[in-house]
Amino acid sequence: MSMSVAEIQMLRILAMIPWLADHSGISKVEVCERFGVAPAQLERDLDLILMVGTPPYTPGNYVNVIYDGETVDLFLAPVFDRQFKLSQGEGVAILAAATAILAVKGVESDGPLASAAAKLRRALDAVGVEVAVELSEPYALDGVREAASAGRSVDIEYWSSGRAERTEREIDPSPPFFALGNWYTDAYCHLRNDRRLFRVDRIRKLQESGGTFAPSGIQVPDQLYSPDEAATVVTLKAPASTAGVLYDLPFSEVTLQGDWVTATLHVSERSWIERLVLLLGPGTQIVSPPEWINAGALVARRVLEGYS
């Protein structure tokens, strides 16, 4: 049975994600050659990858991609690193999907996906095989711990999900702590000349800068997100049937009126509210500020163009 254009695109995107995650800074030309797509199609594929995430679809649960220039950088959220148990039915379904993806042009026949599929196939032939459930630790976690304990400043390359950009900065980290499924450090940022909360899994590179500081002994903050003066106050209206996620967001005021919910949020980055509007679905609209009213329609149009 032949597949539709949309189905072919989805298989290609599922094949691209793990490969791009393993090839940081790859040129767009190389990606096009590997997967047999034109540059314009690659841009549409990358637009759609930005919308790949897991419940509850908060900023830290999305695949992040940087592709403004001539290269592509893709970063997986920590949830994608988790090991988990599968029922036999789930295992068969995943194996079938993996087999379909392995047939996509550009997928390495001996790469990570092929290796995982082979292990899964062997496990399905066994009886009573248990798969351990573990949470992987970010690569920078030990470095942050050691620097915080010794009072040594570090230079880091940091990925900001809200701004969709990487920056290089020097920080004085405090002891990392685990909250809401992620590791954080409350650090003094020399780039911003102020304290900032950093997610450790978004630190891509880390090395000692040569600077020192007095270890702060800062405790876990009461709030993992505190809007600054530059945050925009956004009011949106959404169907009550899809608006459950709004109640879990920090610094949000939610009012239920019949079948609709009105929420006021403090938003640091426009790209985040665009994703939220897509998640909440048809009928959702930004009420204020006036210059953001069309944000949801614009991002929805970009996604739909990816299917054309």
C-alpha positions in Angstrom: 0.0 0.0 0.0 1.4 3.4 -1.0 1.9 6.1 1.6 0.7 9.7 1.4 3.1 12.6 1.2 2.3 13.5 4.9 3.0 9.9 6.0 6.4 9.9 4.1 7.3 13.2 5.7 6.4 11.9 9.2 8.6 8.9 8.8 11.5 11.1 7.5 11.1 13.4 10.5 11.2 10.5 12.9 14.4 9.3 11.2 15.9 12.7 11.2 15.5 13.4 15.0 17.9 10.8 16.4 20.4 11.3 13.6 20.5 15.1 14.0 20.8 14.7 17.8 23.9 12.6 17.1 25.4 15.1 14.6 25.6 18.5 16.3 26.4 21.4 14.0 25.8 19.4 10.8 25.4 21.5 7.6 22.0 21.8 6.0 23.6 20.7 2.7 24.7 17.4 4.3 21.3 16.8 5.8 19.6 17.4 2.4 22.0 15.0 0.7 21.6 12.3 3.3 17.8 12.3 3.4 17.2 13.2 -0.2 15.3 16.4 0.3 15.4 19.9 -1.2 16.4 22.8 1.1 12.9 24.2 1.1 11.5 20.8 2.2 14.2 20.6 4.9 13.0 23.9 6.4 9.5 22.6 6.5 10.6 19.4 8.2 12.5 21.4 10.8 9.5 23.6 11.4 7.5 20.5 12.3 10.2 19.0 14.5 9.9 22.1 16.7 6.4 20.8 17.5 7.5 17.4 18.7 7.1 16.9 22.4 5.6 14.9 25.2 2.9 15.6 27.8 2.4 18.0 29.6 4.0 19.9 26.7 5.7 22.5 28.8 8.9 24.1 27.3 11.2 21.5 28.7 9.3 18.6 27.0 10.0 19.6 23.4 12.7 18.7 20.9 14.7 21.8 20.4 16.2 22.8 17.0 18.4 25.7 15.9 18.5 26.1 12.2 18.7 29.9 11.5 22.0 29.7 9.6 23.6 27.1 7.4 23.8 24.4 10.1 21.4 22.4 12.2 21.6 21.7 16.0 19.0 19.4 17.6 18.7 18.8 21.3 16.5 16.2 22.9 14.6 17.0 26.2 15.7 14.8 29.1 12.4 12.8 28.9 13.7 11.2 25.7 16.7 9.7 27.6 14.6 7.8 30.1 14.5 4.0 30.0 11.2 2.4 30.5 9.3 -0.9 30.6 7.3 -2.1 27.6 4.4 -4.5 27.5 4.6 -7.1 24.7 2.1 -5.2 22.6 3.9 -1.9 23.0 7.2 -3.6 22.1 5.7 -5.0 18.9 4.2 -1.6 18.0 7.6 0.2 18.5 9.5 -2.5 16.6 7.1 -2.1 13.7 7.5 1.6 13.7 11.3 1.3 13.9 11.4 -1.1 11.0 9.4 1.4 8.9 11.8 4.2 9.9 14.9 2.1 9.1 13.6 2.0 5.5 13.8 5.8 5.1 16.6 7.1 2.9 19.5 8.3 5.1 19.0 6.1 8.1 22.1 4.3 9.1 21.6 0.5 8.8 24.0 -0.1 11.7 23.2 3.1 13.7 21.6 3.5 17.1 18.0 2.9 15.9 19.0 -0.4 14.2 20.9 -1.5 17.3 17.9 -0.7 19.5 15.5 -2.5 17.2 17.7 -5.6 17.2 17.8 -5.6 21.0 14.0 -5.1 21.2 13.5 -8.0 18.7 15.6 -10.3 20.9 13.7 -9.2 24.0 10.4 -9.9 22.4 11.5 -13.5 21.7 12.4 -13.9 25.4 10.0 -14.6 28.3 9.8 -12.5 31.4 12.5 -10.0 30.3 12.6 -6.9 32.6 13.8 -3.5 31.4 15.2 -1.4 34.1 13.6 2.0 34.7 16.3 4.7 35.2 16.8 8.4 34.8 20.0 9.4 33.0 22.0 12.2 34.5 23.1 15.2 32.4 26.7 15.1 31.4 27.5 18.4 33.1 26.0 17.4 36.5 29.2 16.3 38.1 31.1 19.3 36.8 28.5 21.7 38.2 28.6 19.8 41.6 32.4 20.0 41.8 32.5 23.7 40.8 29.8 24.6 43.3 31.5 22.8 46.1 35.0 24.2 45.4 33.9 27.7 44.5 35.3 27.6 41.0 33.6 29.6 38.2 32.9 27.8 34.9 32.4 28.8 31.3 29.4 27.1 29.8 27.6 26.9 26.5 23.9 27.1 27.3 20.8 26.3 25.3 17.8 28.6 26.1 14.5 26.9 25.1 12.5 30.0 25.3 14.8 32.1 23.1 15.8 29.1 20.9 19.4 30.1 21.0 22.8 29.1 22.5 24.9 31.5 24.5 28.4 31.3 26.0 28.7 32.7 29.5 30.6 32.4 32.8 28.6 31.3 35.9 29.2 30.7 39.6 27.0 27.7 40.3 25.3 26.7 43.5 24.8 23.0 44.4 22.5 21.4 41.8 19.1 20.2 42.9 16.4 17.9 41.4 12.9 19.3 40.9 10.0 18.5 38.5 12.0 15.9 36.7 15.1 18.0 36.0 18.4 19.1 37.5 18.9 22.9 38.2 21.5 25.2 39.5 20.8 28.7 40.9 24.0 30.5 39.6 25.4 34.0 39.3 25.6 34.7 35.6 28.5 37.1 34.6 26.8 37.7 31.2 23.6 39.1 32.8 25.3 40.4 36.0 22.5 38.7 38.0 21.4 35.4 39.4 19.7 33.0 37.0 18.3 29.5 37.2 19.9 27.1 34.8 18.7 23.6 33.8 21.8 21.4 33.9 20.8 19.3 30.9 20.8 22.4 28.7 24.5 23.0 29.5 26.2 21.7 26.3 29.8 22.5 27.2 31.5 23.2 30.6 35.0 24.1 31.6 36.7 25.9 34.4 37.2 29.6 33.7 39.9 30.2 36.2 37.7 32.5 38.4 36.7 31.7 42.0 33.9 32.7 44.3 32.7 32.0 47.8 30.3 29.0 47.8 26.8 30.4 48.4 25.0 27.5 50.0 21.8 28.7 48.4 18.8 26.5 49.1 16.2 25.3 46.6 14.2 28.3 45.4 10.5 28.5 46.2 9.7 29.0 42.5 11.5 27.5 39.5 10.3 30.3 37.3 10.2 34.0 38.4 9.2 36.4 35.6 11.5 39.4 35.3 10.5 43.0 34.4 10.8 42.2 30.7 8.1 39.5 30.8 5.0 40.2 28.8 1.6 39.7 30.5 -0.5 37.7 28.0 -4.2 36.9 28.3 -5.7 34.1 26.3 -9.0 32.3 25.9 -9.1 28.5 25.4 -11.7 25.6 25.4 -12.1 24.3 28.9 -11.8 20.7 27.5 -8.1 21.3 26.5 -7.0 23.9 29.1 -6.0 21.6 31.9 -2.3 22.4 31.4 -2.9 26.1 32.2 -3.6 25.2 35.8 -0.1 23.8 36.2 1.8 26.8 34.8 3.6 29.1 37.3 2.4 32.7 37.7 -0.9 32.1 35.9 -4.4 33.2 36.8 -7.1 30.9 35.4 -10.8 31.7 35.3 -13.4 29.2 34.2 -16.5 30.6 32.4 -18.8 27.9 31.1 -17.0 26.0 28.3 -14.2 28.5 28.2 -11.1 29.3 30.2 -9.5 32.7 30.4 -5.8 32.7 31.6 -3.4 35.5 32.3 0.3 34.4 32.0 3.7 36.0 32.4 5.6 35.1 29.2 9.3 35.7 28.7 9.5 34.4 25.1 6.9 34.6 22.3 7.9 31.3 20.8 6.7 29.6 24.0 3.2 31.1 23.9 3.0 30.1 20.2 3.6 26.4 21.1 1.0 26.7 23.9 -1.7 28.0 21.6 -1.0 25.1 19.2 -1.3 22.6 22.1 -4.6 24.1 23.3 -6.0 23.6 19.8 -8.8 25.2 17.7 -10.7 28.0 19.3 -7.8 29.2 21.4 -7.0 32.9 20.9 -4.7 35.5 22.4 -6.8 38.4 23.7 -3.9 40.7 24.7 -1.5 42.3 24.2 -2.7 43.6 20.7 0.6 42.9 19.0 0.5 39.2 20.0 -3.1 38.5 19.0 -2.2 36.9 15.6 0.7 34.9 17.1 -1.2 31.6 17.2 -2.6 32.0 13.6 0.9 32.7 12.3 2.6 29.7 13.8 -0.3 27.4 12.8 0.1 28.7 9.2 3.8 27.8 9.3 3.0 24.3 10.4 0.3 23.8 7.8 2.6 25.0 5.1 4.9 22.1 6.1 2.3 19.7 4.8 1.9 21.4 1.4 
